[in-house]
Amino acid sequence: MLTRFMGPRYRELAKNWIPTVGMWSAVGAVGLVWMTDWRLILDWVPYINGKFKKDD
């Protein structure tokens, strides 16, 4: 449906911006983890979750 509204010029522009948008998304995700409580987010990662067991 979206290709109906986008001409070949805009499709080519969108294809060229995919790596840039992907990189900024990754930077934003790392920034979000850095700004928030990193344990809250990294507890959902299976490998890292086992490294930081709580001593209760």
MMTF fields as JSON, N, C-alpha, C and O atoms, coordinates in Angstrom:
{
  "mmtfVersion": "1.0.0",
  "mmtfProducer": "UNKNOWN",
  "numBonds": 223,
  "numAtoms": 224,
  "numGroups": 56,
  "numChains": 1,
  "numModels": 1,
  "chainsPerModel": [1],
  "groupsPerChain": [56],
  "chainIdList": ["A"],
  "bondAtomList": [4, 2, 8, 6, 12, 10, 16, 14, 20, 18, 24, 22, 28, 26, 32, 30, 36, 34, 40, 38, 44, 42, 48, 46, 52, 50, 56, 54, 60, 58, 64, 62, 68, 66, 72, 70, 76, 74, 80, 78, 84, 82, 88, 86, 92, 90, 96, 94, 100, 98, 104, 102, 108, 106, 112, 110, 116, 114, 120, 118, 124, 122, 128, 126, 132, 130, 136, 134, 140, 138, 144, 142, 148, 146, 152, 150, 156, 154, 160, 158, 164, 162, 168, 166, 172, 170, 176, 174, 180, 178, 184, 182, 188, 186, 192, 190, 196, 194, 200, 198, 204, 202, 208, 206, 212, 210, 216, 214, 220, 218],
  "bondOrderList": [1, 1, 1, 1, 1, 1, 1, 1, 1, 1, 1, 1, 1, 1, 1, 1, 1, 1, 1, 1, 1, 1, 1, 1, 1, 1, 1, 1, 1, 1, 1, 1, 1, 1, 1, 1, 1, 1, 1, 1, 1, 1, 1, 1, 1, 1, 1, 1, 1, 1, 1, 1, 1, 1, 1],
  "groupList": [{"groupName": "MET", "atomNameList": ["N", "CA", "C", "O"], "elementList": ["N", "C", "C", "O"], "formalChargeList": [0, 0, 0, 0], "bondAtomList": [1, 0, 2, 1, 3, 2], "bondOrderList": [1, 1, 2], "singleLetterCode": "M", "chemCompType": "L-PEPTIDE LINKING"}, {"groupName": "LEU", "atomNameList": ["N", "CA", "C", "O"], "elementList": ["N", "C", "C", "O"], "formalChargeList": [0, 0, 0, 0], "bondAtomList": [1, 0, 2, 1, 3, 2], "bondOrderList": [1, 1, 2], "singleLetterCode": "L", "chemCompType": "L-PEPTIDE LINKING"}, {"groupName": "THR", "atomNameList": ["N", "CA", "C", "O"], "elementList": ["N", "C", "C", "O"], "formalChargeList": [0, 0, 0, 0], "bondAtomList": [1, 0, 2, 1, 3, 2], "bondOrderList": [1, 1, 2], "singleLetterCode": "T", "chemCompType": "L-PEPTIDE LINKING"}, {"groupName": "ARG", "atomNameList": ["N", "CA", "C", "O"], "elementList": ["N", "C", "C", "O"], "formalChargeList": [0, 0, 0, 0], "bondAtomList": [1, 0, 2, 1, 3, 2], "bondOrderList": [1, 1, 2], "singleLetterCode": "R", "chemCompType": "L-PEPTIDE LINKING"}, {"groupName": "PHE", "atomNameList": ["N", "CA", "C", "O"], "elementList": ["N", "C", "C", "O"], "formalChargeList": [0, 0, 0, 0], "bondAtomList": [1, 0, 2, 1, 3, 2], "bondOrderList": [1, 1, 2], "singleLetterCode": "F", "chemCompType": "L-PEPTIDE LINKING"}, {"groupName": "GLY", "atomNameList": ["N", "CA", "C", "O"], "elementList": ["N", "C", "C", "O"], "formalChargeList": [0, 0, 0, 0], "bondAtomList": [1, 0, 2, 1, 3, 2], "bondOrderList": [1, 1, 2], "singleLetterCode": "G", "chemCompType": "PEPTIDE LINKING"}, {"groupName": "PRO", "atomNameList": ["N", "CA", "C", "O"], "elementList": ["N", "C", "C", "O"], "formalChargeList": [0, 0, 0, 0], "bondAtomList": [1, 0, 2, 1, 3, 2], "bondOrderList": [1, 1, 2], "singleLetterCode": "P", "chemCompType": "L-PEPTIDE LINKING"}, {"groupName": "TYR", "atomNameList": ["N", "CA", "C", "O"], "elementList": ["N", "C", "C", "O"], "formalChargeList": [0, 0, 0, 0], "bondAtomList": [1, 0, 2, 1, 3, 2], "bondOrderList": [1, 1, 2], "singleLetterCode": "Y", "chemCompType": "L-PEPTIDE LINKING"}, {"groupName": "GLU", "atomNameList": ["N", "CA", "C", "O"], "elementList": ["N", "C", "C", "O"], "formalChargeList": [0, 0, 0, 0], "bondAtomList": [1, 0, 2, 1, 3, 2], "bondOrderList": [1, 1, 2], "singleLetterCode": "E", "chemCompType": "L-PEPTIDE LINKING"}, {"groupName": "ALA", "atomNameList": ["N", "CA", "C", "O"], "elementList": ["N", "C", "C", "O"], "formalChargeList": [0, 0, 0, 0], "bondAtomList": [1, 0, 2, 1, 3, 2], "bondOrderList": [1, 1, 2], "singleLetterCode": "A", "chemCompType": "L-PEPTIDE LINKING"}, {"groupName": "LYS", "atomNameList": ["N", "CA", "C", "O"], "elementList": ["N", "C", "C", "O"], "formalChargeList": [0, 0, 0, 0], "bondAtomList": [1, 0, 2, 1, 3, 2], "bondOrderList": [1, 1, 2], "singleLetterCode": "K", "chemCompType": "L-PEPTIDE LINKING"}, {"groupName": "ASN", "atomNameList": ["N", "CA", "C", "O"], "elementList": ["N", "C", "C", "O"], "formalChargeList": [0, 0, 0, 0], "bondAtomList": [1, 0, 2, 1, 3, 2], "bondOrderList": [1, 1, 2], "singleLetterCode": "N", "chemCompType": "L-PEPTIDE LINKING"}, {"groupName": "TRP", "atomNameList": ["N", "CA", "C", "O"], "elementList": ["N", "C", "C", "O"], "formalChargeList": [0, 0, 0, 0], "bondAtomList": [1, 0, 2, 1, 3, 2], "bondOrderList": [1, 1, 2], "singleLetterCode": "W", "chemCompType": "L-PEPTIDE LINKING"}, {"groupName": "ILE", "atomNameList": ["N", "CA", "C", "O"], "elementList": ["N", "C", "C", "O"], "formalChargeList": [0, 0, 0, 0], "bondAtomList": [1, 0, 2, 1, 3, 2], "bondOrderList": [1, 1, 2], "singleLetterCode": "I", "chemCompType": "L-PEPTIDE LINKING"}, {"groupName": "VAL", "atomNameList": ["N", "CA", "C", "O"], "elementList": ["N", "C", "C", "O"], "formalChargeList": [0, 0, 0, 0], "bondAtomList": [1, 0, 2, 1, 3, 2], "bondOrderList": [1, 1, 2], "singleLetterCode": "V", "chemCompType": "L-PEPTIDE LINKING"}, {"groupName": "SER", "atomNameList": ["N", "CA", "C", "O"], "elementList": ["N", "C", "C", "O"], "formalChargeList": [0, 0, 0, 0], "bondAtomList": [1, 0, 2, 1, 3, 2], "bondOrderList": [1, 1, 2], "singleLetterCode": "S", "chemCompType": "L-PEPTIDE LINKING"}, {"groupName": "ASP", "atomNameList": ["N", "CA", "C", "O"], "elementList": ["N", "C", "C", "O"], "formalChargeList": [0, 0, 0, 0], "bondAtomList": [1, 0, 2, 1, 3, 2], "bondOrderList": [1, 1, 2], "singleLetterCode": "D", "chemCompType": "L-PEPTIDE LINKING"}],
  "groupTypeList": [0, 1, 2, 3, 4, 0, 5, 6, 3, 7, 3, 8, 1, 9, 10, 11, 12, 13, 6, 2, 14, 5, 0, 12, 15, 9, 14, 5, 9, 14, 5, 1, 14, 12, 0, 2, 16, 12, 3, 1, 13, 1, 16, 12, 14, 6, 7, 13, 11, 5, 10, 4, 10, 10, 16, 16],
  "groupIdList": [1, 2, 3, 4, 5, 6, 7, 8, 9, 10, 11, 12, 13, 14, 15, 16, 17, 18, 19, 20, 21, 22, 23, 24, 25, 26, 27, 28, 29, 30, 31, 32, 33, 34, 35, 36, 37, 38, 39, 40, 41, 42, 43, 44, 45, 46, 47, 48, 49, 50, 51, 52, 53, 54, 55, 56],
  "secStructList": [7, 2, 2, 2, 2, 1, 7, 2, 2, 2, 2, 2, 2, 2, 2, 2, 2, 2, 2, 2, 2, 2, 2, 2, 2, 2, 2, 2, 2, 2, 2, 2, 2, 2, 2, 1, 7, 2, 2, 2, 2, 2, 6, 6, 1, 2, 2, 2, 2, 6, 6, 1, 7, 7, 7, 7],
  "xCoordList": [0.827, 0.0, 0.877, 0.575, 1.953, 2.828, 3.544, 3.835, 3.829, 4.527, 3.642, 4.141, 2.343, 1.437, 1.604, 1.477, 1.891, 2.04, 3.468, 3.699, 4.409, 5.816, 6.269, 6.08, 6.854, 7.393, 8.773, 9.272, 9.398, 10.719, 11.789, 12.737, 11.641, 12.626, 12.597, 13.646, 11.403, 11.279, 11.637, 12.149, 11.376, 11.797, 13.319, 13.864, 13.998, 15.459, 16.006, 16.979, 15.39, 15.812, 15.62, 16.482, 14.493, 14.234, 15.241, 15.694, 15.591, 16.572, 17.947, 18.685, 18.292, 19.578, 19.633, 20.715, 18.481, 18.453, 18.358, 18.483, 18.143, 17.98, 19.202, 19.006, 20.45, 21.59, 21.703, 22.057, 21.408, 21.489, 20.44, 20.739, 19.235, 18.163, 18.47, 18.214, 19.01, 19.386, 20.464, 20.398, 21.46, 22.537, 22.02, 22.368, 21.196, 20.658, 19.72, 19.634, 19.024, 18.173, 19.019, 18.668, 20.133, 21.026, 21.629, 21.729, 22.026, 22.573, 21.505, 21.799, 20.281, 19.196, 18.908, 18.625, 18.976, 18.737, 19.835, 19.543, 21.083, 22.191, 22.054, 22.309, 21.659, 21.453, 20.328, 20.413, 19.284, 18.173, 18.617, 18.256, 19.4, 19.92, 20.85, 20.835, 21.652, 22.587, 21.861, 22.266, 20.784, 20.071, 19.17, 18.929, 18.677, 17.778, 18.573, 19.797, 17.891, 18.524, 18.938, 18.08, 20.226, 20.698, 20.33, 20.14, 20.223, 19.831, 18.391, 18.06, 17.553, 16.152, 16.014, 15.195, 16.799, 16.714, 17.534, 17.073, 18.748, 19.625, 19.217, 19.752, 18.309, 17.786, 16.984, 16.753, 16.566, 15.809, 16.718, 16.241, 18.017, 18.963, 19.422, 19.997, 19.185, 19.427, 20.874, 21.074, 21.867, 23.257, 23.696, 24.36, 23.333, 23.756, 22.973, 23.483, 21.75, 20.909, 21.552, 21.421, 22.238, 22.857, 24.095, 24.492, 24.712, 25.941, 25.685, 26.552, 24.512, 24.24, 23.136, 22.08, 23.371, 22.388, 22.398, 23.449, 21.212, 21.095, 21.419, 20.969, 22.189, 22.533, 21.495, 21.605, 20.49, 19.423, 19.688, 18.904],
  "yCoordList": [-1.186, 0.0, 1.258, 2.234, 1.22, 2.375, 2.62, 3.765, 1.554, 1.719, 2.4, 2.962, 2.353, 3.035, 4.551, 5.253, 5.05, 6.489, 6.972, 8.158, 6.067, 6.428, 6.123, 5.016, 7.098, 6.883, 6.251, 6.012, 5.975, 5.337, 6.214, 5.7, 7.519, 8.419, 8.298, 8.219, 8.283, 8.206, 6.816, 6.683, 5.794, 4.447, 4.361, 3.742, 4.975, 4.982, 5.79, 5.381, 6.921, 7.716, 6.944, 6.973, 6.261, 5.479, 4.342, 4.039, 3.716, 2.638, 3.152, 2.446, 4.366, 4.937, 5.325, 5.355, 5.624, 6.065, 4.912, 5.138, 3.699, 2.553, 2.353, 2.166, 2.38, 2.21, 3.336, 3.087, 4.562, 5.69, 5.571, 5.783, 5.239, 5.081, 3.915, 3.998, 2.844, 1.708, 2.064, 1.648, 2.835, 3.225, 4.153, 3.977, 5.138, 6.041, 5.315, 5.676, 4.31, 3.507, 2.75, 2.669, 2.194, 1.478, 2.439, 2.1, 3.62, 4.616, 5.031, 5.192, 5.2, 5.557, 4.457, 4.741, 3.201, 2.085, 2.019, 1.812, 2.191, 2.193, 3.384, 3.253, 4.534, 5.705, 5.493, 5.952, 4.813, 4.524, 3.609, 3.826, 2.583, 1.689, 2.46, 2.234, 3.356, 4.129, 5.079, 5.245, 5.708, 6.693, 6.052, 6.643, 4.86, 4.209, 3.267, 3.182, 2.581, 1.581, 0.409, -0.333, 0.227, -0.779, -2.187, -3.053, -2.441, -3.781, -4.099, -5.249, -3.098, -3.299, -3.823, -4.705, -3.297, -3.704, -4.96, -5.866, -5.026, -6.159, -7.429, -8.496, -7.357, -8.575, -9.407, -10.592, -8.827, -9.552, -10.237, -11.036, -9.94, -10.587, -11.886, -11.842, -13.042, -14.32, -14.518, -14.931, -14.248, -14.502, -13.575, -14.014, -12.318, -11.341, -11.523, -11.233, -11.998, -12.182, -13.145, -12.939, -14.183, -15.153, -14.628, -15.178, -13.588, -13.059, -12.235, -12.143, -11.644, -10.726, -11.272, -10.653, -12.402, -12.967, -12.147, -11.709, -11.948, -11.2, -12.111, -13.256, -11.612, -12.374, -12.117, -11.16, -12.969, -12.803, -13.668, -13.664],
  "zCoordList": [0.0, 0.0, 0.0, -0.686, 0.769, 0.842, -0.483, -0.83, -1.223, -2.502, -3.536, -4.511, -3.33, -4.249, -4.165, -5.168, -2.957, -2.768, -2.986, -3.223, -2.907, -3.064, -4.488, -4.992, -5.108, -6.431, -6.348, -5.249, -7.482, -7.465, -6.815, -6.221, -6.925, -6.312, -4.796, -4.157, -4.222, -2.773, -2.255, -1.144, -3.041, -2.652, -2.58, -1.667, -3.529, -3.541, -2.357, -1.723, -2.065, -0.902, 0.405, 1.284, 0.524, 1.735, 1.862, 2.966, 0.757, 0.784, 1.212, 1.898, 0.816, 1.196, 2.672, 3.258, 3.283, 4.675, 5.666, 6.87, 5.207, 6.113, 7.024, 8.225, 6.529, 7.456, 8.484, 9.636, 8.079, 9.004, 10.098, 11.273, 9.723, 10.715, 11.647, 12.848, 11.11, 11.956, 12.963, 14.12, 12.528, 13.43, 14.525, 15.692, 14.169, 15.182, 16.136, 17.31, 15.657, 16.546, 17.554, 18.731, 17.093, 18.01, 19.038, 20.217, 18.603, 19.525, 20.54, 21.724, 20.078, 20.989, 21.998, 23.162, 21.563, 22.485, 23.546, 24.724, 23.143, 24.108, 25.055, 26.252, 24.535, 25.38, 26.372, 27.511, 25.961, 26.867, 27.994, 29.151, 27.663, 28.702, 29.632, 30.842, 29.092, 29.911, 30.853, 32.003, 30.367, 31.179, 32.229, 33.282, 31.953, 32.907, 33.796, 33.691, 34.646, 35.498, 34.625, 34.146, 34.409, 33.469, 33.897, 33.044, 35.203, 35.665, 35.287, 35.001, 35.285, 34.94, 33.522, 33.266, 32.605, 31.203, 30.946, 30.252, 31.497, 31.202, 31.932, 31.629, 32.863, 33.482, 32.486, 32.727, 31.4, 30.379, 29.363, 28.557, 29.386, 28.474, 29.134, 30.221, 28.508, 29.19, 29.661, 30.803, 28.851, 29.243, 30.375, 31.314, 30.291, 31.292, 32.59, 33.672, 32.482, 33.657, 34.65, 35.856, 34.191, 35.085, 35.787, 36.814, 35.267, 35.861, 37.119, 37.988, 37.22, 38.32, 39.221, 39.357, 39.821, 40.745, 42.03, 42.498, 42.587, 43.838, 45.012, 45.055, 45.953, 47.148, 48.218, 48.985, 48.27, 49.276, 50.478, 51.427]
}
